Amino acid sequence: MMRLSITARLALLTAALTLVSALTLVGFIWQQTHDDAIGALRRNTIEQSDTLVSVWKSGGLPALRDALDDDAQAGDASLIAEIVDRKGRIVAGAGPEQIDVALTRTPFAIGHISRSQPWSGREVGFAVRRTGSMWLVTGRLLDDWERAQRTIARALFLALGLAVVLGVAGGLIVTRYVTRRIYRIADVVDAVADGAMDRRIGPLPGGGDAFDRLAQQIDGMLDRIDMLIGELRLVTDSVAHDLRSPIARLRARAEIASTAAEGEDRDSALAALITDADLVTRMLATLLEISRSQALRCDTLTLQQPERLTEEIAELYAPVVEEAGRNFSVSITGPPPEPLPLHRELLSQALANLIDNAIAHADGGTRVSLMLENMGGEIRISVGDNGPGIADGERENALRRFGRLDAARSRPGAGLGLSLVQAVARLHGGRLELGDNAPGLVASIILPARRGAERHE
């Protein structure tokens, strides 16, 4: 069985909807014109009958005869205005010689009133009223009305045919419009699949609709993929570069340990070997944590109290900071924030990294501070120190994976701490900012207070 394409089905659907709309409109117009015409005929017949009855009541049968004669002389062949006897035979006026309907009071009816020619088979809108011993029959042939209805019907059927043609043409136009926009999106997707990662859909003509939103979403997805590919390339190059030295040192330490004659030299080489192995292990573990944070979905977060989490981190790390010879302070400003969807383990790890950085890299600093600030629409969790800080031009480099500043290259490390913090902030829909603590550096994890809660619900 042959299946129609989406394009053909869309065109047929558009044409069908147009046809149904046209049929509904034609039926409505036909019904309205029919009802209006019947209503006008009813009113005219009743008014004519009432007028003639009034003439009879005021002037008797002679006055009624005169009025009927006047109507007959008007020359309107479709008009019926006559007096008939009890057997339905005409006495005066214009109309059929014999009336073949029941002579009872009839305000208004439509039907055949005579079998005689030329009235046989012709419908009449009529009224029957008693006038003494006679009966007054008034009405009008429906020939003119039927001709008008046929004219209207022809016009409506012509309009219906035109609507079908326009519906088909509209379906083709809509299909061409839709498929052209879809093909533009498909062409970009095909180009990206072939390796042209720089291709983007861009704004579509007549934007602001669902297609424009789809294009924006796809472009955003491609930007994200391009960024991830770039980061993957950077990670691959950086891992190869940064692991080369530790691995070379591992090999050298192993050779020294294997060839050392003295036990003291062997122990020293083995201790250095373990240190370098630990460094490589930390680098790989941090990379895994970053990948894990980027792979997690937002629905894995649970509602947590940011204030309580900050207090727990402060309680845990206060002895570590003081043991390192720094003063440690904690401050929470603003009203207590509402519970937010958080990943407790990863956010704790991120804050721990910031505190470790403040301890390790704030040479000459004497204090480390942990701060929570509720700014209404955002929650800012910051770690600050009063060390030398990072210059404005170097902060972007500090956030890159394996990005290490010149001043830190003499210390052990891989330059992944801030990258992990940044990945955790993005997982929560937030961001990481580095600022001036005047003096020193303040690193802030900024989380959306309202949007995050709404997304979790």
PALO-281203 format. One record per residue (C-alpha): x, y, z; residue number from 1. Coordinates in steps of 0.25 Angstrom, whole numbers. Example, Ala and Ser with C-alpha at 12.3 -4.5 7.8 and 13.67 -1.06 7.14 Angstrom:
BEGIN
((49 -18 31) 1)
((55 -4 29) 2)
This chain:
BEGIN
((0 0 0) 1)
((6 13 -4) 2)
((8 23 7) 3)
((7 38 5) 4)
((18 47 8) 5)
((17 57 20) 6)
((17 68 9) 7)
((6 62 2) 8)
((-2 59 14) 9)
((0 74 19) 10)
((-5 79 6) 11)
((-17 70 6) 12)
((-20 74 21) 13)
((-20 88 17) 14)
((-29 86 5) 15)
((-38 78 14) 16)
((-39 88 25) 17)
((-42 99 14) 18)
((-53 90 8) 19)
((-59 88 21) 20)
((-59 102 25) 21)
((-65 106 12) 22)
((-76 95 13) 23)
((-79 101 27) 24)
((-80 115 22) 25)
((-88 111 10) 26)
((-98 103 18) 27)
((-99 115 28) 28)
((-102 125 17) 29)
((-112 116 10) 30)
((-119 113 23) 31)
((-119 128 26) 32)
((-124 133 13) 33)
((-135 122 13) 34)
((-140 125 26) 35)
((-140 140 23) 36)
((-148 138 10) 37)
((-158 129 17) 38)
((-159 139 28) 39)
((-161 151 19) 40)
((-172 143 11) 41)
((-179 139 24) 42)
((-179 154 29) 43)
((-184 159 15) 44)
((-195 149 14) 45)
((-200 151 29) 46)
((-200 166 27) 47)
((-208 165 14) 48)
((-218 156 20) 49)
((-220 165 32) 50)
((-222 177 23) 51)
((-232 170 15) 52)
((-240 165 27) 53)
((-239 179 33) 54)
((-246 184 20) 55)
((-257 174 21) 56)
((-260 177 35) 57)
((-261 192 32) 58)
((-268 192 19) 59)
((-274 178 17) 60)
((-273 169 5) 61)
((-274 180 -5) 62)
((-262 187 0) 63)
((-254 174 1) 64)
((-258 171 -14) 65)
((-253 185 -18) 66)
((-240 183 -11) 67)
((-238 170 -17) 68)
((-241 175 -31) 69)
((-231 186 -29) 70)
((-220 175 -25) 71)
((-224 167 -38) 72)
((-222 179 -47) 73)
((-208 181 -41) 74)
((-204 170 -51) 75)
((-196 162 -41) 76)
((-197 148 -47) 77)
((-191 142 -34) 78)
((-201 148 -25) 79)
((-213 141 -19) 80)
((-224 149 -13) 81)
((-238 143 -14) 82)
((-251 140 -8) 83)
((-256 126 -9) 84)
((-269 119 -4) 85)
((-270 107 5) 86)
((-267 98 -6) 87)
((-254 105 -10) 88)
((-259 111 -23) 89)
((-255 125 -26) 90)
((-265 137 -24) 91)
((-256 149 -26) 92)
((-242 153 -27) 93)
((-230 146 -34) 94)
((-225 132 -32) 95)
((-229 118 -35) 96)
((-243 114 -39) 97)
((-243 103 -29) 98)
((-237 103 -15) 99)
((-233 89 -11) 100)
((-228 91 3) 101)
((-237 90 16) 102)
((-244 103 18) 103)
((-240 105 33) 104)
((-233 117 39) 105)
((-219 116 35) 106)
((-209 128 39) 107)
((-199 123 29) 108)
((-195 110 22) 109)
((-187 106 10) 110)
((-192 95 0) 111)
((-201 92 -12) 112)
((-214 99 -11) 113)
((-220 94 -25) 114)
((-220 83 -35) 115)
((-225 91 -46) 116)
((-215 97 -56) 117)
((-207 105 -56) 118)
((-206 104 -41) 119)
((-204 89 -40) 120)
((-191 85 -34) 121)
((-187 99 -31) 122)
((-184 103 -17) 123)
((-191 115 -10) 124)
((-189 122 3) 125)
((-203 125 7) 126)
((-213 129 18) 127)
((-228 125 20) 128)
((-237 134 28) 129)
((-252 134 30) 130)
((-260 146 25) 131)
((-275 143 29) 132)
((-280 131 21) 133)
((-268 132 11) 134)
((-253 130 12) 135)
((-242 139 9) 136)
((-230 132 3) 137)
((-217 141 1) 138)
((-203 137 -3) 139)
((-192 137 -13) 140)
((-186 127 -22) 141)
((-172 123 -19) 142)
((-167 123 -33) 143)
((-159 136 -31) 144)
((-154 131 -18) 145)
((-150 118 -23) 146)
((-143 125 -35) 147)
((-136 134 -25) 148)
((-132 122 -17) 149)
((-127 114 -29) 150)
((-118 127 -33) 151)
((-113 127 -19) 152)
((-110 112 -19) 153)
((-102 114 -32) 154)
((-94 125 -26) 155)
((-91 117 -14) 156)
((-87 105 -22) 157)
((-78 113 -30) 158)
((-72 119 -18) 159)
((-70 105 -12) 160)
((-63 101 -25) 161)
((-54 113 -24) 162)
((-52 110 -9) 163)
((-47 96 -13) 164)
((-37 102 -24) 165)
((-32 112 -14) 166)
((-31 101 -3) 167)
((-22 93 -12) 168)
((-14 105 -16) 169)
((-13 109 -1) 170)
((-9 95 2) 171)
((2 95 -8) 172)
((7 109 -3) 173)
((7 105 11) 174)
((14 92 8) 175)
((24 99 0) 176)
((26 110 11) 177)
((27 99 22) 178)
((36 90 14) 179)
((46 101 10) 180)
((48 104 25) 181)
((50 90 28) 182)
((59 87 17) 183)
((68 99 22) 184)
((69 93 36) 185)
((71 79 29) 186)
((82 85 20) 187)
((90 90 33) 188)
((88 77 40) 189)
((94 69 28) 190)
((105 79 27) 191)
((108 78 42) 192)
((108 62 40) 193)
((118 64 29) 194)
((127 71 38) 195)
((124 86 36) 196)
((123 89 50) 197)
((122 104 47) 198)
((109 104 40) 199)
((97 110 47) 200)
((83 112 43) 201)
((82 126 47) 202)
((69 135 48) 203)
((58 129 39) 204)
((49 139 30) 205)
((37 142 37) 206)
((43 138 51) 207)
((36 137 64) 208)
((28 125 61) 209)
((31 110 65) 210)
((41 109 53) 211)
((49 120 58) 212)
((49 114 72) 213)
((53 101 67) 214)
((65 108 59) 215)
((69 115 71) 216)
((69 102 79) 217)
((77 95 69) 218)
((87 106 67) 219)
((89 106 83) 220)
((91 91 83) 221)
((101 92 71) 222)
((108 103 79) 223)
((108 94 91) 224)
((113 82 83) 225)
((124 91 77) 226)
((128 96 90) 227)
((129 81 96) 228)
((137 77 84) 229)
((146 88 86) 230)
((148 85 101) 231)
((150 70 97) 232)
((161 74 88) 233)
((167 83 98) 234)
((166 72 109) 235)
((172 62 100) 236)
((184 71 96) 237)
((185 76 110) 238)
((184 62 116) 239)
((195 58 107) 240)
((204 70 110) 241)
((201 70 125) 242)
((203 55 127) 243)
((216 54 119) 244)
((224 61 130) 245)
((218 53 142) 246)
((219 40 134) 247)
((233 43 130) 248)
((236 46 145) 249)
((229 33 149) 250)
((238 25 139) 251)
((251 32 144) 252)
((247 30 159) 253)
((244 15 156) 254)
((258 14 149) 255)
((265 20 161) 256)
((258 11 171) 257)
((261 -1 163) 258)
((276 2 161) 259)
((278 9 175) 260)
((289 2 183) 261)
((285 9 196) 262)
((272 6 203) 263)
((271 21 206) 264)
((272 25 192) 265)
((262 14 188) 266)
((252 19 199) 267)
((254 34 194) 268)
((251 30 180) 269)
((239 21 184) 270)
((233 33 192) 271)
((235 42 180) 272)
((229 31 171) 273)
((216 31 180) 274)
((215 46 180) 275)
((215 46 165) 276)
((205 35 164) 277)
((196 42 174) 278)
((197 54 165) 279)
((193 46 152) 280)
((182 40 160) 281)
((176 53 165) 282)
((177 58 151) 283)
((169 47 145) 284)
((159 47 157) 285)
((156 62 155) 286)
((154 59 140) 287)
((144 48 143) 288)
((137 58 153) 289)
((136 69 142) 290)
((130 58 132) 291)
((121 53 143) 292)
((115 67 146) 293)
((113 70 131) 294)
((106 57 129) 295)
((96 58 141) 296)
((82 63 138) 297)
((75 74 146) 298)
((64 64 150) 299)
((75 57 159) 300)
((76 69 168) 301)
((69 69 181) 302)
((63 81 190) 303)
((74 86 199) 304)
((76 97 209) 305)
((88 106 203) 306)
((89 112 217) 307)
((91 99 224) 308)
((100 93 213) 309)
((109 106 215) 310)
((109 104 230) 311)
((113 89 229) 312)
((125 93 219) 313)
((129 104 229) 314)
((129 94 240) 315)
((137 84 233) 316)
((148 93 227) 317)
((150 103 238) 318)
((161 94 245) 319)
((167 91 232) 320)
((168 106 229) 321)
((173 110 243) 322)
((183 98 242) 323)
((189 105 230) 324)
((191 118 237) 325)
((179 125 232) 326)
((168 132 239) 327)
((154 126 235) 328)
((141 134 235) 329)
((127 131 231) 330)
((116 141 227) 331)
((102 139 223) 332)
((94 152 218) 333)
((80 154 214) 334)
((68 146 217) 335)
((69 131 218) 336)
((68 126 204) 337)
((57 116 200) 338)
((61 101 198) 339)
((68 99 184) 340)
((70 87 175) 341)
((84 84 178) 342)
((94 72 176) 343)
((99 72 190) 344)
((112 64 188) 345)
((117 72 175) 346)
((114 85 181) 347)
((121 82 194) 348)
((133 77 185) 349)
((133 90 177) 350)
((133 99 190) 351)
((144 90 196) 352)
((152 92 183) 353)
((151 107 185) 354)
((155 107 199) 355)
((167 98 196) 356)
((171 108 185) 357)
((170 120 195) 358)
((179 112 204) 359)
((189 107 194) 360)
((190 120 185) 361)
((188 132 194) 362)
((202 134 197) 363)
((204 145 208) 364)
((189 144 211) 365)
((184 143 225) 366)
((170 140 224) 367)
((160 132 216) 368)
((145 135 216) 369)
((132 127 212) 370)
((120 136 209) 371)
((106 133 206) 372)
((97 144 200) 373)
((83 144 197) 374)
((81 155 186) 375)
((66 152 183) 376)
((67 146 169) 377)
((81 139 171) 378)
((88 132 182) 379)
((103 135 183) 380)
((113 126 190) 381)
((127 132 190) 382)
((140 128 195) 383)
((150 140 197) 384)
((164 142 202) 385)
((173 154 203) 386)
((185 148 195) 387)
((191 154 182) 388)
((178 150 174) 389)
((178 148 159) 390)
((179 160 149) 391)
((167 163 141) 392)
((174 158 128) 393)
((177 144 134) 394)
((164 140 140) 395)
((158 135 127) 396)
((171 126 126) 397)
((169 121 140) 398)
((155 116 137) 399)
((160 107 125) 400)
((163 93 127) 401)
((177 91 130) 402)
((179 106 130) 403)
((190 109 140) 404)
((195 123 142) 405)
((210 125 142) 406)
((211 127 157) 407)
((205 114 160) 408)
((213 105 150) 409)
((223 103 161) 410)
((213 96 170) 411)
((207 82 168) 412)
((194 82 161) 413)
((187 80 148) 414)
((179 93 147) 415)
((165 86 148) 416)
((160 91 161) 417)
((153 103 155) 418)
((148 95 143) 419)
((141 86 152) 420)
((135 97 160) 421)
((130 104 147) 422)
((124 90 142) 423)
((116 89 155) 424)
((111 103 155) 425)
((106 100 140) 426)
((99 87 145) 427)
((91 96 155) 428)
((87 106 144) 429)
((97 116 150) 430)
((111 121 147) 431)
((125 123 153) 432)
((130 137 154) 433)
((144 142 159) 434)
((145 156 165) 435)
((154 165 172) 436)
((153 164 187) 437)
((162 177 189) 438)
((172 171 192) 439)
((171 156 188) 440)
((162 148 180) 441)
((147 144 182) 442)
((142 133 174) 443)
((126 132 174) 444)
((117 121 170) 445)
((104 128 166) 446)
((91 120 166) 447)
((77 124 161) 448)
((68 125 173) 449)
((54 125 166) 450)
((57 119 153) 451)
((63 107 159) 452)
((52 104 169) 453)
((42 105 158) 454)
((49 96 149) 455)
((50 86 160) 456)
((35 86 163) 457)
